[in-house]
Amino acid sequence: MKNQRPGFDSTFPIKLREKIESGWSYKPADRCKLNDFLQVLLQMKNPSSIRQHSPIGETTGVTMLEQANHVQKKLLDYSPIIEMQWATQTDQIKSLIENMVKEMRQSSSFSKIFPDTVINATLQVPKHLFVDMKVFKSITKINDDNQCLAKIYQYKEALRASQEQNISSTEITCTQLSLIPLNSGDRVLFLGAKAGYIQTIAAQTVGFQGQVWICSQDEQGLQHIGNVLKDHVPAILKQIIKCVSVKNVQNASDVKQALEKHIKPAEDYFNVIHVCGAIPQDSLETFQKLLKIEGQLLAPINIDENNQKFTILHKTRDHVTGQIKLNKRILHDWGIIFAPVL
């Protein structure tokens, strides 16, 4: 009655938008025909019929600092970190966390890429809670609790957290979380258990309206995370983090099937996917189906036994044709070799 119309999201295909706007013209004679809609939809379904269609799979090589600067532009102002009191976060533990983060920011070769959101979230999470002390003492041959804590809160240390699961060093954990945007309210999927430490830092970042899903084929690893969530993690974070057992975590169909016992549909559901271990190139392109438009996936891709490409996959929609595009960024200066994701 007031000649008003709905708005459009920035990712909405321009060609289809033009037909919709024509279709709701005030004068019937100005409205497009049903067949006009059909032709646009057919073109979106079959991109080969559009000569001007942009190529899918554009690949760009970048440095870690370039990627981190790109991420900073995508971080939103409304993404404050949840601040809460963990039951076991004593003055001693707070001091250990603060000293670890301070030393990491001063000495780590990756320090220039850490955004404040990742640092502030890391300051909230007591790392030692994710370590099975009996296993840790058996492996390190250290019996004194304070000496164990001192070793756990070294930022360069990768740790055995349980019988089967390792925790990456804090600097690698923070680096991984710094390389694709992570904002309040995001839905995040982690492929691989990693003892739950990196996922809990992510949960602190996405907040009350976000979700963190952990898919793994390691039943013992998921059980370990479940015990940590049950015994140590504040109730709010327990609601954010969900664990899902998968037959083969490198198989996108198995992951999708396992997730859809809890969420339907799992396709186009996640803003962010972190692959916590190496996967083959073919798996990368199948996992993109789980990403929302503008979602990003980060994974180490196996080239051979001694080489991996740390790859960021960005899923976008062509504004003209409506076609899905998968743009890849390969990090030149990531020298870490990951074991296969579990």
C-alpha positions as CSV (number, residue, x, y, z in Angstrom):
1,M,0.0,0.0,0.0
2,K,3.0,2.3,0.6
3,N,4.8,1.0,-2.6
4,Q,7.5,-0.5,-0.4
5,R,9.5,-3.7,-1.3
6,P,11.9,-6.0,0.7
7,G,15.6,-5.5,0.5
8,F,18.3,-7.9,-0.8
9,D,21.3,-9.5,0.8
10,S,24.6,-8.4,-0.7
11,T,25.3,-12.0,-1.9
12,F,21.9,-12.2,-3.8
13,P,22.5,-12.9,-7.6
14,I,22.1,-9.6,-9.5
15,K,20.3,-11.2,-12.6
16,L,17.7,-12.8,-10.4
17,R,17.3,-9.7,-8.4
18,E,16.6,-7.7,-11.6
19,K,13.8,-10.1,-12.5
20,I,12.2,-10.1,-9.0
21,E,12.2,-6.3,-9.0
22,S,10.6,-6.3,-12.4
23,G,8.1,-8.9,-11.3
24,W,6.8,-6.7,-8.4
25,S,6.5,-3.5,-10.6
26,Y,3.5,-1.4,-9.6
27,K,2.1,-1.5,-13.2
28,P,1.3,-5.0,-14.4
29,A,2.4,-4.2,-17.9
30,D,6.0,-3.6,-16.6
31,R,6.3,-7.0,-14.9
32,C,8.5,-9.7,-16.5
33,K,7.1,-13.0,-17.6
34,L,7.4,-16.3,-15.8
35,N,9.6,-17.6,-18.6
36,D,12.1,-14.8,-17.8
37,F,12.5,-16.2,-14.3
38,L,12.9,-19.7,-15.8
39,Q,15.8,-18.6,-18.1
40,V,17.7,-17.0,-15.2
41,L,17.3,-20.0,-13.0
42,L,18.4,-22.4,-15.8
43,Q,21.5,-20.3,-16.4
44,M,22.3,-20.4,-12.6
45,K,21.9,-24.2,-12.7
46,N,24.1,-24.6,-15.9
47,P,27.0,-22.1,-15.8
48,S,28.4,-23.5,-19.1
49,S,25.6,-21.7,-20.9
50,I,26.9,-18.3,-19.8
51,R,30.0,-17.2,-21.7
52,Q,30.9,-14.5,-19.3
53,H,30.9,-16.7,-16.3
54,S,33.9,-16.3,-14.0
55,P,36.1,-19.4,-13.6
56,I,35.6,-21.6,-10.6
57,G,38.7,-22.5,-8.5
58,E,40.8,-19.3,-8.7
59,T,44.0,-19.9,-6.7
60,T,46.1,-17.2,-5.1
61,G,49.4,-17.5,-3.2
62,V,49.7,-15.4,-0.1
63,T,51.9,-15.0,3.0
64,M,50.5,-15.6,6.4
65,L,50.7,-11.9,7.3
66,E,48.8,-11.0,4.1
67,Q,46.1,-13.5,5.0
68,A,46.0,-12.3,8.6
69,N,45.5,-8.7,7.4
70,H,42.7,-9.9,5.1
71,V,41.1,-11.6,8.1
72,Q,41.3,-8.4,10.2
73,K,39.1,-6.6,7.7
74,K,36.5,-9.4,8.0
75,L,36.3,-9.3,11.8
76,L,33.1,-7.6,13.1
77,D,33.0,-4.9,15.8
78,Y,30.2,-6.7,17.6
79,S,32.3,-9.8,18.5
80,P,33.4,-9.4,22.1
81,I,34.9,-12.4,23.9
82,I,32.8,-14.1,26.6
83,E,34.4,-13.5,29.9
84,M,33.6,-16.0,32.6
85,Q,35.1,-17.5,35.7
86,W,36.3,-21.1,35.4
87,A,36.0,-23.1,38.6
88,T,39.7,-24.0,38.5
89,Q,41.1,-20.7,37.3
90,T,43.0,-19.8,40.4
91,D,45.4,-16.9,40.7
92,Q,48.2,-19.4,39.9
93,I,46.5,-20.6,36.7
94,K,45.7,-17.0,35.6
95,S,49.3,-16.0,36.1
96,L,50.5,-19.0,34.1
97,I,48.1,-18.3,31.2
98,E,49.0,-14.6,31.2
99,N,52.7,-15.3,31.2
100,M,52.4,-17.8,28.4
101,V,50.4,-15.4,26.2
102,K,52.8,-12.5,27.0
103,E,55.8,-14.5,26.1
104,M,54.1,-15.8,22.9
105,R,53.3,-12.3,21.8
106,Q,56.8,-11.2,22.4
107,S,58.7,-14.1,21.0
108,S,56.6,-16.2,18.6
109,S,57.5,-15.9,14.9
110,F,53.7,-15.8,14.3
111,S,53.0,-12.9,16.8
112,K,52.2,-10.3,14.1
113,I,49.2,-12.2,12.9
114,F,47.3,-12.8,16.2
115,P,44.1,-10.6,16.4
116,D,42.9,-9.4,19.8
117,T,39.9,-11.7,19.7
118,V,42.0,-14.8,19.5
119,I,44.4,-13.6,22.2
120,N,41.6,-12.6,24.6
121,A,39.8,-15.9,24.1
122,T,43.1,-17.8,24.8
123,L,43.5,-15.9,28.0
124,Q,40.1,-17.2,29.2
125,V,40.8,-20.9,28.7
126,P,42.9,-23.0,31.3
127,K,44.9,-25.2,29.0
128,H,45.9,-27.8,31.6
129,L,42.3,-28.9,32.0
130,F,42.5,-30.5,28.6
131,V,45.5,-32.6,29.6
132,D,45.1,-36.0,31.4
133,M,47.7,-35.5,34.1
134,K,48.2,-39.3,34.6
135,V,49.1,-39.7,31.0
136,F,51.1,-36.6,30.9
137,K,53.2,-37.5,34.0
138,S,53.7,-41.0,32.6
139,I,55.1,-39.7,29.3
140,T,57.2,-36.8,30.7
141,K,58.4,-38.6,33.8
142,I,57.5,-35.5,35.8
143,N,55.7,-36.2,39.1
144,D,55.6,-32.7,40.6
145,D,52.3,-30.9,39.8
146,N,53.8,-27.4,39.6
147,Q,56.5,-28.6,37.2
148,C,53.8,-30.3,35.0
149,L,51.9,-27.0,34.9
150,A,55.0,-25.0,34.0
151,K,55.7,-27.3,31.1
152,I,52.0,-27.3,29.9
153,Y,51.9,-23.5,29.9
154,Q,54.9,-23.1,27.5
155,Y,53.6,-21.6,24.3
156,K,55.8,-23.7,22.0
157,E,55.0,-27.1,23.5
158,A,52.8,-29.6,21.7
159,L,51.4,-31.9,24.3
160,R,50.0,-35.4,24.7
161,A,46.6,-34.7,26.2
162,S,45.3,-38.3,26.5
163,Q,46.2,-41.8,25.3
164,E,45.6,-40.9,21.7
165,Q,45.1,-37.2,21.4
166,N,47.7,-34.4,21.1
167,I,47.2,-30.6,21.7
168,S,49.1,-28.4,19.2
169,S,51.3,-25.8,20.8
170,T,49.5,-22.6,21.8
171,E,51.2,-20.6,19.1
172,I,50.0,-23.0,16.4
173,T,46.5,-23.1,17.9
174,C,46.3,-19.3,17.8
175,T,47.8,-19.1,14.4
176,Q,45.2,-21.5,13.0
177,L,42.4,-19.5,14.5
178,S,43.9,-16.3,13.1
179,L,43.9,-17.3,9.5
180,I,40.1,-17.2,8.7
181,P,37.5,-14.9,10.2
182,L,35.8,-16.0,13.4
183,N,33.0,-13.8,14.6
184,S,30.3,-13.8,17.2
185,G,27.4,-16.1,16.2
186,D,29.3,-18.2,13.7
187,R,28.8,-21.9,13.3
188,V,32.1,-23.6,13.3
189,L,33.0,-27.2,12.4
190,F,36.3,-28.8,13.6
191,L,37.3,-32.0,11.8
192,G,39.6,-33.8,14.4
193,A,39.3,-33.8,18.1
194,K,42.7,-32.2,19.3
195,A,41.6,-32.7,22.9
196,G,39.1,-29.9,22.8
197,Y,41.5,-27.0,23.5
198,I,41.3,-25.2,20.2
199,Q,37.5,-25.7,20.0
200,T,37.0,-24.2,23.5
201,I,38.9,-21.1,22.5
202,A,36.7,-20.9,19.4
203,A,33.6,-21.3,21.6
204,Q,34.7,-18.3,23.6
205,T,34.9,-16.3,20.4
206,V,31.6,-17.3,18.7
207,G,29.7,-16.7,22.0
208,F,26.2,-17.6,23.1
209,Q,24.6,-17.5,19.7
210,G,27.3,-19.5,18.0
211,Q,28.0,-23.2,17.7
212,V,31.1,-25.3,17.7
213,W,30.9,-28.9,16.4
214,I,33.7,-31.5,16.7
215,C,33.7,-34.4,14.3
216,S,36.2,-37.2,14.9
217,Q,36.6,-40.9,14.3
218,D,38.6,-41.2,17.5
219,E,36.1,-42.5,20.1
220,Q,38.6,-42.2,22.9
221,G,39.4,-38.6,21.9
222,L,35.8,-37.6,21.9
223,Q,35.3,-39.3,25.3
224,H,38.2,-37.3,26.7
225,I,36.6,-34.1,25.4
226,G,33.3,-35.2,26.9
227,N,34.9,-35.7,30.3
228,V,36.5,-32.3,30.2
229,L,33.3,-30.6,29.2
230,K,31.4,-32.4,31.9
231,D,33.9,-31.8,34.8
232,H,35.6,-28.5,34.0
233,V,34.0,-26.3,31.4
234,P,31.5,-23.6,32.4
235,A,27.8,-24.5,31.6
236,I,27.5,-21.8,28.9
237,L,30.4,-23.2,26.9
238,K,29.0,-26.8,27.3
239,Q,25.9,-25.7,25.4
240,I,28.0,-24.3,22.5
241,I,30.3,-27.3,22.0
242,K,28.9,-30.5,20.5
243,C,30.8,-33.8,19.8
244,V,29.9,-36.1,16.9
245,S,31.4,-39.5,16.2
246,V,32.2,-40.2,12.5
247,K,33.1,-43.4,10.8
248,N,35.7,-41.8,8.6
249,V,36.3,-38.1,9.3
250,Q,38.1,-37.7,5.9
251,N,34.9,-38.7,4.1
252,A,32.6,-35.8,3.6
253,S,29.6,-38.1,3.1
254,D,30.2,-39.8,6.5
255,V,30.6,-36.4,8.2
256,K,27.4,-35.1,6.7
257,Q,25.5,-38.2,7.6
258,A,26.7,-38.0,11.2
259,L,25.9,-34.3,11.5
260,E,22.4,-34.8,10.1
261,K,21.5,-36.9,13.1
262,H,21.6,-33.6,15.0
263,I,21.1,-30.8,12.4
264,K,19.3,-30.9,9.0
265,P,20.4,-30.0,6.5
266,A,24.1,-30.0,7.2
267,E,24.9,-28.6,3.8
268,D,25.3,-24.8,3.6
269,Y,25.3,-24.7,7.4
270,F,28.8,-23.7,8.7
271,N,30.5,-20.3,8.5
272,V,33.9,-21.8,9.3
273,I,35.5,-25.3,8.9
274,H,38.9,-26.0,10.6
275,V,40.5,-29.3,9.5
276,C,42.8,-30.3,12.4
277,G,45.0,-32.6,10.4
278,A,46.1,-33.4,6.8
279,I,43.5,-34.4,4.2
280,P,43.8,-35.2,0.4
281,Q,42.9,-32.5,-2.2
282,D,39.6,-34.4,-3.2
283,S,38.3,-34.1,0.4
284,L,38.8,-30.4,0.4
285,E,36.4,-29.8,-2.5
286,T,33.7,-32.1,-1.1
287,F,33.7,-30.5,2.3
288,Q,32.9,-27.2,0.8
289,K,29.3,-28.4,0.5
290,L,29.0,-27.9,4.3
291,L,29.9,-24.2,4.1
292,K,27.5,-21.3,3.8
293,I,28.0,-18.7,1.1
294,E,31.0,-16.5,2.3
295,G,32.1,-19.4,4.5
296,Q,35.8,-20.4,4.7
297,L,37.6,-23.7,5.2
298,L,41.2,-24.1,6.4
299,A,43.1,-27.3,5.9
300,P,46.6,-28.8,5.4
301,I,46.5,-30.6,2.0
302,N,48.8,-33.5,1.4
303,I,51.0,-33.2,-1.7
304,D,53.4,-36.1,-0.8
305,E,54.9,-37.6,2.3
306,N,57.0,-34.5,3.0
307,N,55.0,-31.7,1.6
308,Q,51.6,-30.1,2.4
309,K,49.9,-27.0,1.2
310,F,48.1,-25.0,3.9
311,T,45.0,-24.1,2.0
312,I,42.1,-21.6,2.7
313,L,39.0,-22.2,0.6
314,H,36.5,-19.3,0.4
315,K,33.0,-20.2,-0.9
316,T,31.3,-17.3,-2.7
317,R,28.5,-16.6,-5.1
318,D,28.9,-14.9,-8.4
319,H,26.7,-11.8,-8.2
320,V,25.8,-11.9,-11.9
321,T,25.2,-15.6,-12.5
322,G,24.4,-16.9,-9.0
323,Q,27.0,-19.6,-9.5
324,I,29.0,-20.9,-6.6
325,K,32.8,-20.1,-6.8
326,L,35.5,-21.7,-4.8
327,N,38.5,-19.4,-4.4
328,K,41.7,-20.9,-2.9
329,R,44.5,-19.2,-1.0
330,I,47.7,-21.1,-0.6
331,L,50.0,-20.0,2.3
332,H,53.6,-19.8,1.1
333,D,55.3,-19.6,4.5
334,W,53.5,-22.3,6.6
335,G,56.2,-24.8,7.3
336,I,54.3,-27.1,9.8
337,I,53.6,-30.7,8.7
338,F,50.3,-32.2,10.1
339,A,49.5,-35.8,10.7
340,P,46.3,-37.1,9.1
341,V,43.1,-35.8,10.6
342,L,41.4,-38.2,13.1
